[in-house]
Structures are given as structure tokens and as C-alpha cells.
Amino acid sequence: NHAFYPISDAMTYDLAAQFALIGQGLENGQHTDKPLLSTFLVIVHLIAGQDFDRVANVQAILLALLPALLYALGRALHSRPAGVLAGLLAAFKGKNAIASAWMVLSANPKVLTSELPMAVLLALLTLFMVLWLQRPQRRFAYGMLAAGLIGLGTLVRHNAWVFVPFFAMLGLHELWRVKRRAVLGAVLLVIAFAVSIAPWMIRTMMVTGSPLYFLGPLESVVLDDRYIEMEGEGVQDAGSSQPGEDLPESISSPLDQAPVGDEEPLTEPSENAVTQPAQTAAPSEPLQGRLAEALQFVPRHYFHNWITSVMVMPLSPVNDDLRTTIMSAGSIWQAEWASPRQPLEMLLLVLNLIILGVGLGVCWSRWRVAGLLPLLTFSIYH
């Protein structure tokens, strides 16, 4: 019918929302992963209807809350100009992510996956934690809101569970300063977290028999697909995905474009390409070998994504168009990028780090731990 529809994970989450729209509950009353994301899509559909173009545009409008939250965060940590700069950078990043969607595998505000809604929750979480730690005795309500947001975040992406021990240690450190209220404060934070996840735990218990709604994705997406040896099975197609396994956290690997007519492919196939690999079946690797490979890949991928996400200054003196910036050989946006190849690129990378270091130094001198929370939040989640 010449209409656009979501595919892959976006289709899974949108189908769960479609059941709710016809009155049958999320996923027709069955267990669903990322229930808060599907609930958000229900709201988007109630506003935009079923036309996918309008749905994508309405979602982008709602997710435009992210630059506003970053403005509030910049203002809380430094000043209005700092907040305006942070908000503008986020807006430009979102615009470029949409414009480059055909060149790179990346989440953007028009894709119905969990990355951007989670980014909004993380920005709000960081803002609440900063406001709390700036005046811990007077603004304890922000700490409770932050605890509740962590719980809600686990209903959007299970990665949010990494914040539980971090938040617990940070909260205990702040509460210990007022020993008479430490126990009461800790209890209130636990209650705020528990209240945010209790309804879905009860619903999961009723549907699956277990309240631990995160076990399914942990076993199927993380352990079985990536680390546990599968006897007698071949390698899963790289192009396929499991529900709950969204796009990468940041721009990292180009899409291999098939030639049209006489047009040449935009990129050469790489080891991290998202299209189907040439080999479709191979003997499963021993667990030890897969863990060793992970120990090499994970740090490299982590720091590459970290650099591409944090670096706000260009790594080239030439103001190229977006396609050339992303697709040119040796571009930082290429998955195989490992380090700057030219002295000028290294110089500009060092300049980026100096600017970042100066900003962190100013925030630390003014607010101590609260000033470093944006960096800590980003590094822990990333």
C-alpha cells in the first residue's frame, strides 16, 4: 500500500503498542520486553494515528525534550550560556543523526527504538541527581525522584540496572553525612525505587510465574547469543536481531549499500558490517575463545563509541558535507577506526580532550562530585 512500517525491534515494540490501542493490553496480555517504551508508543499513536510518517515526526517532537533537559543541566552546573550550548549541540546531533540514517546504523529521533527515550530519562536522572547533591539536605526529594527514574529506566532498557549499585554507593555516601537521617533516607530511596518497578514485577509474576522481568533478555540476548557455547548450531546471521537488542548506543558502523545501476557501493564490506556475512554456518567457538574475543572487542568498541559521542569539536580543518565526513576513508565514524592517522587529527583530538578537561575541572571546583555526574552517568551507561 506504498506506506512505511517499522521493522526489526521497532516492529516488535510497536506491535506490543498496537494490541494496547485495540484494548487488549500490551502484547495481547503476554509478557513484553521494554513495556514503558511500548507505552510511550501508545501515546505517540494516540496523537499521530497510524501514519508512520506522522508517528515518526510526533516522536521526534516529543524527544526534543532532550535539548531542553541538557540546557537545564548546563545551567545548574555552570550558567545559562553553558546550558544553551549543550542544548544546541544535542539538537545538531539529533539533526545529523536523522540526515545520516541511510549511511550509518544508528538510533535517531525518528526510529521507534529505546535509545532516544532512554537518553531523555538519563538526562532527567542526571539533572535530578545534580540538584540533589548540590544541596543534599534540602533537596532530598530529587534523590527520591532519581531512584524512581532508575526503576522506570529498567522498563525502557535493561542497561539501566548498572545504575543501581552506582546510585546506592553515591546515596549512602551523601546520607552518611547526616547519620541521624541516614537510615530513614536509605529506606525512602529503596521505597521510591521499588514503587517504580513493583507494578510490572507483579504483572510479570502473573504472566510468567516469576517477578524477575529482566531474566529473559539477560539469558537470550546477552548470555546465549554472545557468550554461551551453542552445541550443533551455526553462527546467527548478523543481520537478524532479538527483541530487546536495539541499535548500537552511538554511531559506529556504516551500512553497506548495494549498488544501484552503475553506482558503486558507498563502502567496502567490513568485519562489523550489518549485512549478512558471507559464511552462514560455522562451528561454535569454545566459551574461552569467545570470552577472549569479547575482552578485545568490548574495550575497543567502548572507547570508539565514547570518542564519537563526546568529541564536540571537528577532527578535520575542512568543512566537508555530512556524507564525506562520515564515509571518507579514515573517518572517525568508520567502525574500523582505531586512532588518528594524521598529526593534525591527533592535534585536534588533543584539543577536544583539553576542552573537555577544562570543563570538568570547572565543574569539579564548583560542585565536586555533583559536577562530574554527567561524565559519570555517560561513562557508566555507555
C-alpha positions in Angstrom: 0.0 0.0 0.0 3.0 2.3 -0.5 3.4 3.0 3.2 6.3 2.9 5.6 6.3 0.5 8.5 8.8 -0.2 11.4 11.0 -3.3 11.1 13.1 -5.4 13.4 13.0 -4.3 17.1 10.9 -1.2 16.3 8.3 -3.5 14.8 8.3 -5.7 18.0 7.8 -2.8 20.3 5.2 -1.1 18.1 3.2 -4.3 17.8 3.0 -4.5 21.6 1.6 -1.0 21.5 -0.9 -1.9 18.8 -2.5 -4.5 21.0 -3.0 -1.9 23.7 -4.6 0.5 21.2 -7.3 -2.0 20.4 -7.9 -2.6 24.1 -6.1 -6.0 24.6 -3.3 -4.7 26.7 0.4 -4.6 25.9 1.4 -7.6 23.7 -2.1 -9.0 23.9 -1.7 -9.6 27.7 1.5 -11.6 27.2 5.0 -10.7 28.6 6.7 -7.9 26.7 10.1 -6.5 26.9 10.6 -2.7 27.4 6.9 -2.1 28.5 7.5 1.6 29.1 8.8 2.1 25.6 5.7 0.4 24.2 3.5 2.6 26.4 5.3 5.6 25.1 4.5 4.4 21.5 0.8 4.1 22.5 0.8 7.8 23.4 2.5 8.6 20.2 -0.1 6.7 18.2 -2.9 8.3 20.1 -1.5 11.7 19.0 -0.4 10.8 15.4 -2.6 7.9 14.4 -1.3 5.1 12.2 0.5 7.0 9.5 4.2 6.2 10.1 5.4 9.5 8.8 3.3 11.4 11.3 4.2 8.9 14.1 8.0 9.4 13.5 7.5 13.2 13.4 5.5 13.2 16.6 8.1 11.1 18.4 10.8 13.4 17.2 8.9 16.4 18.6 8.4 14.6 22.0 12.0 13.6 22.2 13.0 17.2 21.6 12.7 17.4 25.3 16.4 16.2 25.4 18.0 19.6 24.4 15.8 21.3 27.0 16.9 19.0 29.7 20.6 19.4 28.8 20.0 23.2 28.9 18.7 22.8 32.5 21.7 20.6 33.3 24.2 23.1 31.9 22.6 25.9 33.7 22.6 24.0 37.0 26.3 23.2 36.7 27.6 26.5 35.3 25.5 29.1 33.6 22.8 29.9 31.0 25.2 30.2 28.1 26.6 26.7 29.0 23.1 25.3 29.0 22.3 26.9 25.7 25.5 25.5 24.2 24.7 22.0 25.5 21.1 22.2 24.1 22.3 23.4 20.7 24.9 20.6 20.4 22.2 18.0 21.3 19.8 19.5 18.7 22.5 19.5 16.0 23.5 15.9 16.9 19.9 14.8 16.5 19.5 16.6 13.2 22.7 15.0 11.8 21.6 11.5 13.1 18.4 11.8 11.1 20.2 13.1 8.0 22.8 10.3 8.1 20.4 7.4 8.9 20.9 6.0 5.4 24.7 5.9 5.8 25.2 4.6 9.4 23.5 2.1 11.7 22.4 4.5 14.5 19.4 5.4 16.6 17.8 8.8 15.8 14.7 10.6 17.0 12.6 9.1 14.2 13.4 5.4 14.9 11.0 3.6 17.2 13.6 2.0 19.4 14.6 2.7 23.0 17.9 4.6 22.7 16.5 8.1 22.4 13.7 7.7 25.0 16.4 6.3 27.3 18.6 9.3 26.6 15.8 11.6 27.8 15.4 9.5 31.0 19.2 9.6 31.6 19.3 13.4 31.1 16.5 13.8 33.6 18.1 11.3 36.0 21.4 13.2 35.9 19.6 16.6 36.4 17.8 15.2 39.5 21.0 13.8 40.9 22.9 17.0 40.4 20.2 19.1 42.0 20.1 16.7 45.0 23.9 16.5 45.5 24.2 20.3 45.3 22.0 20.6 48.4 21.7 17.1 49.7 19.8 18.0 53.0 17.4 20.5 51.4 16.7 18.7 48.1 16.2 15.0 49.2 13.0 14.8 47.1 15.2 15.0 44.0 17.1 11.9 45.3 13.8 10.0 45.6 12.8 11.1 42.1 16.2 9.9 40.8 15.7 6.5 42.5 12.3 6.1 40.9 13.7 7.1 37.5 16.3 4.4 37.6 13.5 1.9 38.2 11.5 3.3 35.3 14.6 3.2 33.1 14.8 -0.6 33.5 11.4 -0.7 31.8 12.8 1.1 28.8 16.3 -0.6 28.6 17.7 -3.2 31.0 21.1 -1.4 30.8 19.6 0.9 33.5 20.3 -1.8 36.1 24.0 -0.7 36.1 23.0 2.5 37.9 21.6 0.6 40.9 24.9 -0.1 42.6 26.3 3.3 41.5 23.3 5.2 42.9 23.4 3.1 46.1 27.0 3.9 46.8 26.5 7.6 46.0 23.4 7.8 48.0 25.0 6.1 51.1 28.0 8.5 50.8 25.8 11.5 50.9 23.4 10.2 53.6 26.2 9.2 55.9 27.0 12.9 56.4 23.7 13.2 58.3 23.9 10.0 60.4 20.6 10.5 62.2 18.7 10.6 58.9 20.8 8.1 57.0 18.7 5.0 57.7 15.4 6.8 57.0 16.8 8.3 53.9 18.1 5.0 52.6 14.7 3.4 53.3 12.9 6.1 51.4 15.2 5.7 48.4 14.6 2.0 48.3 10.9 2.5 48.5 11.0 5.0 45.6 12.9 2.5 43.5 10.6 -0.4 44.5 7.4 1.5 43.8 8.5 2.3 40.3 9.1 -1.3 39.3 6.6 -3.2 41.6 3.6 -2.9 39.2 5.5 -4.5 36.4 7.0 -7.1 38.6 3.5 -8.1 39.8 2.3 -8.2 36.2 5.3 -10.3 35.1 4.7 -12.7 38.0 1.1 -13.2 36.9 2.1 -13.9 33.3 5.3 -15.8 33.6 5.3 -17.1 37.2 8.4 -15.0 38.1 8.7 -11.4 39.0 12.2 -11.0 37.5 11.3 -9.4 34.2 14.9 -8.9 33.2 15.9 -12.6 33.3 14.6 -13.4 29.8 16.5 -10.7 27.9 19.6 -11.4 30.0 19.6 -15.1 29.1 18.5 -14.9 25.4 20.3 -11.7 24.3 23.4 -11.5 26.4 24.3 -15.0 27.6 23.0 -17.3 24.9 23.7 -15.2 21.9 27.1 -13.8 22.9 28.9 -15.9 25.4 27.4 -19.4 26.0 28.6 -22.1 23.6 25.8 -23.4 21.4 26.3 -27.0 20.5 25.5 -28.1 17.0 24.3 -24.6 15.9 25.9 -22.2 13.4 26.6 -18.6 13.8 23.5 -16.4 13.9 23.1 -14.0 11.0 24.5 -10.6 11.9 21.5 -9.0 10.1 19.0 -10.6 12.5 18.2 -9.4 15.9 16.3 -10.4 19.0 13.6 -8.3 20.6 15.3 -6.2 23.2 18.6 -5.9 21.2 18.4 -2.4 19.8 20.7 -0.4 17.6 24.2 0.4 18.9 24.5 3.1 21.6 26.2 5.5 19.2 27.2 5.9 15.5 29.7 3.2 14.9 29.4 1.1 11.7 28.4 2.1 8.1 25.6 0.4 6.3 26.8 -1.4 3.2 24.8 0.0 0.3 24.0 -2.3 -2.6 24.9 -0.7 -6.0 22.0 0.7 -7.9 22.5 0.6 -11.7 26.1 1.7 -12.4 26.5 3.3 -9.0 29.4 1.9 -6.9 28.8 0.8 -3.3 29.4 3.5 -0.7 31.7 1.4 1.4 33.6 -1.8 1.3 32.3 -4.6 3.4 33.9 -4.6 6.9 34.1 -7.1 9.7 31.5 -5.1 11.6 29.1 -4.7 8.6 25.4 -5.2 9.5 24.5 -7.1 6.3 24.6 -10.9 6.3 28.1 -12.3 6.4 29.4 -14.5 3.5 29.6 -17.5 5.8 26.3 -18.6 7.1 27.3 -21.5 9.2 30.4 -22.2 11.3 31.2 -24.4 14.2 30.5 -22.7 17.5 33.6 -21.4 19.3 34.6 -22.6 22.7 33.5 -20.4 25.6 37.1 -19.4 26.4 37.7 -18.2 22.9 34.5 -16.2 22.8 35.3 -14.5 26.1 38.9 -13.7 24.9 37.4 -12.1 21.8 35.0 -10.1 23.9 37.8 -8.9 26.1 39.5 -7.4 22.9 36.3 -6.1 21.2 34.4 -4.6 24.1 37.1 -2.1 25.3 37.9 -1.1 21.7 34.2 -0.6 20.8 33.6 1.2 24.1 36.3 3.8 23.7 35.5 4.3 20.0 31.8 5.0 20.8 32.9 7.1 23.7 35.1 9.3 21.5 32.5 9.6 18.7 29.8 10.6 21.3 31.8 13.0 23.4 34.0 14.8 20.9 32.2 18.0 20.0 35.0 19.7 18.0 35.8 18.6 14.5 38.8 16.4 13.8 39.5 18.0 10.4 40.1 21.6 9.4 38.0 21.0 6.2 34.3 21.8 6.5 33.0 18.8 4.4 29.4 17.8 3.7 27.9 15.2 6.0 28.4 12.3 3.6 32.1 13.0 3.1 32.6 13.5 6.8 31.1 10.1 7.6 32.0 7.9 4.7 35.5 9.1 3.8 38.4 6.6 4.4 39.9 7.0 7.9 36.8 8.8 9.2 36.3 8.5 13.0 32.8 7.3 12.2 34.0 4.2 10.5 33.8 1.0 12.6 37.5 0.1 11.9 38.8 3.5 13.1 41.4 2.9 15.8 43.4 6.2 16.1 44.1 9.5 14.3 46.1 8.9 11.1 47.4 12.4 10.6 49.3 14.7 13.0 46.6 17.3 12.6 43.9 14.9 13.6 45.9 14.0 16.7 46.3 17.7 17.5 42.5 18.3 17.1 41.7 15.2 19.2 44.0 16.5 22.0 42.3 19.9 21.7 39.0 18.2 22.2 40.3 16.5 25.3 41.7 19.8 26.7 38.3 21.5 26.3 36.6 18.6 28.0 39.2 18.6 30.8 38.8 22.3 31.4 35.1 21.9 31.6 35.3 19.0 34.1 37.8 21.0 36.2 35.5 24.0 36.5 32.6 21.7 37.4 34.7 19.9 40.0 36.0 23.1 41.6 32.4 24.4 41.9 30.3 21.3 42.8 32.8 18.4 43.5 31.1 15.1 42.8 27.9 16.7 41.5 29.9 18.5 38.8 31.2 15.1 37.5 27.8 13.4 37.4 27.2 14.0 33.6 30.5 12.3 32.8 29.9 9.5 35.3 26.4 8.8 34.1 27.6 8.7 30.5 30.6 6.5 31.2 28.7 4.0 33.3 25.8 3.6 30.9 27.9 3.7 27.8 
